[in-house]
């Protein structure tokens, strides 16, 4: 079920990629001539087979990785002209996997998202604590602040990680597989959180293998395969079985089945 078709809240592009190419090895191109535009407040789902370059593209769009060719602009300004601190105030990035060296308290972990907003060597202040608590509340984790990370399930930890991104106060969320490896209840919870953020005007760019998540969140979608964008358009186009069959090399058909979304 498609929740909504949220789209641009203003005219013009907010985050743009032009002719992006990337390769880890000279003889193995991973991305070739990728161009896209994301408007402020837009939701963009990026799908494609394993190894298609989805995570690499997110890393480039967030400024964590530089393309071998092409350019990225944010607010009509080259992304590489922003300092790391400036980028972190505008873009929050959720990696697909994360290993922690310590068993942090949830509140302390979420407060890490406030680092770009704090002076060097400063301790979190009242404003930072309020932002962290609000982020936990948005993820319906009010009662988790005093718990330790090691006590959490995978789905609970994923929500706490999203809360850390929210505490950052960024206007763009870039999320790599935000609902992967979760049970239906936690997947639906995360989908509802993302839907609420999209409705509030946050720009959300995410990768997923879950076609139903893309349909539920709506907005725009694109499919990467063979290092290139094979299709892009409104997310409702993910119903197109011909596109999916061509992308993944297996047969798709539309059937009504129970859904978490």
Residue pairs with C-beta under 8 A, 6 or more apart in sequence:
1 215
1 216
1 259
1 261
2 215
2 216
2 218
2 235
2 236
3 195
3 216
3 217
3 218
3 261
4 195
4 198
4 199
4 217
4 218
5 218
5 219
5 234
5 235
5 236
6 41
6 42
6 43
6 198
6 199
6 217
6 218
6 219
7 39
7 41
7 42
7 219
7 220
8 39
8 40
8 41
8 42
9 39
9 40
9 41
9 42
9 201
10 39
10 40
10 41
11 39
12 39
13 37
13 38
13 39
13 73
14 38
14 39
14 40
14 42
14 74
14 75
14 172
14 203
15 37
15 38
15 61
15 72
15 73
15 74
15 172
15 203
15 205
16 35
16 36
16 37
16 38
16 72
16 73
16 74
17 34
17 35
17 36
17 37
17 60
17 61
17 70
17 71
17 72
18 35
18 70
18 71
18 72
18 73
19 33
19 34
19 35
19 69
19 70
19 71
20 31
20 33
20 34
20 35
20 57
20 60
20 67
20 69
20 70
20 71
20 72
21 29
21 31
21 32
21 33
21 34
21 67
21 68
21 69
21 70
22 29
22 30
22 31
22 53
22 56
22 60
22 65
22 67
22 68
22 69
23 29
23 30
23 31
23 68
24 30
29 227
30 53
30 56
30 227
31 53
31 56
31 57
31 60
31 67
31 224
31 227
31 228
32 227
32 228
33 70
33 228
34 57
34 70
34 224
34 228
34 229
35 70
35 229
36 44
36 222
36 229
36 232
38 44
38 203
38 205
38 220
39 203
40 171
40 201
40 203
41 198
41 201
41 202
41 203
42 203
42 204
42 219
42 220
43 194
43 198
43 203
43 204
43 205
43 206
43 217
43 218
43 219
43 220
43 235
44 204
44 205
44 206
44 219
44 220
44 221
44 222
45 206
45 207
45 208
45 213
45 214
45 217
45 219
45 220
45 221
45 222
45 235
45 238
46 54
46 57
46 58
46 205
46 206
46 207
46 208
46 221
46 222
46 223
46 224
47 54
47 207
47 208
47 209
47 211
47 214
47 221
47 222
47 223
47 224
47 238
47 247
48 54
48 223
48 224
48 225
48 230
48 247
49 225
49 247
49 248
49 249
52 224
52 225
52 226
52 227
53 224
53 227
54 176
54 207
54 224
55 96
55 176
55 207
56 65
57 224
58 93
58 174
58 175
58 176
58 205
58 207
59 65
59 93
60 66
60 67
60 72
61 72
61 174
61 205
62 87
62 91
62 93
62 174
63 72
63 79
63 80
63 82
63 84
63 87
63 91
64 93
66 80
71 78
71 79
72 78
72 79
72 80
73 79
74 82
74 90
74 91
79 87
82 90
85 116
88 115
88 116
88 168
88 170
89 116
89 117
89 168
89 169
89 170
90 170
90 171
90 172
91 170
91 172
91 174
92 113
92 165
92 166
92 168
92 170
92 172
92 173
92 174
93 165
93 174
93 175
93 176
94 161
94 162
94 165
94 173
94 174
94 175
94 176
94 178
95 176
96 176
96 177
96 180
96 207
98 161
100 109
100 149
103 148
103 149
103 150
104 148
104 149
105 145
105 146
105 147
105 148
105 149
106 136
106 141
106 144
106 145
106 146
106 147
106 148
106 149
106 152
106 160
107 129
107 132
107 133
107 136
107 145
107 146
109 149
109 160
109 164
110 132
110 135
110 136
110 145
110 160
110 163
110 164
110 167
111 124
111 128
111 129
111 132
111 167
112 164
113 131
113 132
113 135
113 163
113 164
113 165
113 166
113 167
113 168
114 124
114 128
114 131
114 132
114 167
114 168
114 169
116 168
117 128
117 131
117 168
117 169
118 124
118 125
118 128
124 132
128 167
131 167
131 169
132 145
132 163
132 167
133 142
133 145
134 166
134 167
135 163
135 164
135 165
135 166
135 167
136 142
136 144
136 145
136 160
136 163
138 163
138 166
138 193
138 196
138 197
139 159
139 160
139 162
139 163
139 166
139 193
140 159
140 189
140 193
141 156
141 159
141 160
141 163
144 152
144 156
144 160
149 157
149 160
152 160
153 186
154 181
154 182
154 186
155 182
155 183
155 185
155 186
155 187
155 189
155 190
156 186
158 178
158 179
158 182
158 186
158 190
159 186
159 189
159 190
159 193
162 175
162 178
162 190
162 193
165 173
165 175
166 173
166 197
171 202
171 203
172 202
172 203
172 204
172 205
173 197
173 202
173 203
173 204
173 205
173 206
174 205
174 206
175 194
175 204
175 205
175 206
175 207
176 206
176 207
177 206
177 207
177 208
177 209
178 190
178 194
178 206
178 208
179 186
179 187
179 190
179 191
179 208
179 210
179 213
180 208
180 209
180 210
182 190
184 260
185 260
187 210
187 213
187 260
187 261
188 260
188 261
191 213
191 216
191 217
191 260
191 261
194 204
194 206
194 217
195 216
195 217
197 204
198 204
198 217
198 218
198 219
204 217
204 219
208 214
211 238
211 244
212 259
212 260
212 261
213 261
214 221
214 235
214 238
215 235
215 236
215 238
215 239
215 261
216 261
217 235
218 234
218 235
218 236
219 234
219 235
220 232
220 233
220 234
220 235
221 232
221 233
221 234
221 235
221 237
221 238
222 229
222 231
222 232
222 233
223 229
223 230
223 231
223 232
223 243
223 247
224 230
225 247
230 243
230 246
230 247
231 237
231 240
231 243
231 247
237 243
238 244
239 254
241 252
241 253
241 254
244 252
245 251
245 252
